Amino acid sequence: MVERIIYTIGHSNRSLRELLKILKYYKIDVVVDVRRWPSSKKFPHFSREFLEKELQNSSIKYVWLGDLLGGYRTGGYEKYMKTNDFKKGITKLEKIVKDNTVVIMCSEKLWFKCHRRFIANELVKRGYKILHIIEIDRLQIHKLRET
């Protein structure tokens, strides 16, 4: 059986150049943005419109799923995970992953401080291997955790 791998990354305070270098290094085809509000006053190069254009220029597709998989949910993310919208988001993500090398992106660099940890748990339960990119030469393998 072929291992199904999904990466995650937090853009943090990286430069656009650094992010693109990491994406190329891991041969990412699609960036799935799970930020609820895909903008950054502090780092405008990570605003949705600008980032989408720059990724396209680098032959990387951009998909925003923050409406379905974004954080900051009333009642907490774990409660949100029981909704049809969350399930819809995971289904959309799985369709994208089927034929592409995907990275799930949010703003927080450390996945364990981000709602990506909840998404990663769900994906591990579904048989995916999740690799969290910390730096270009530093990955962490996601192990299923109690949340």
Secondary structure, DSSP 8 states (H G I E B T S, - for coil): ----EEEEEE-TT--HHHHHHHHHHTT--EEEE--SS---SS-GGGSHHHHHHHHHHTT-EEEE-HHHH-S--TT-HHHHTTSHHHHHHHHHHHHHHHTS-EEEEES-SSGGGSTHHHHHHHHHHTT-EEEEEEETTEEEE------
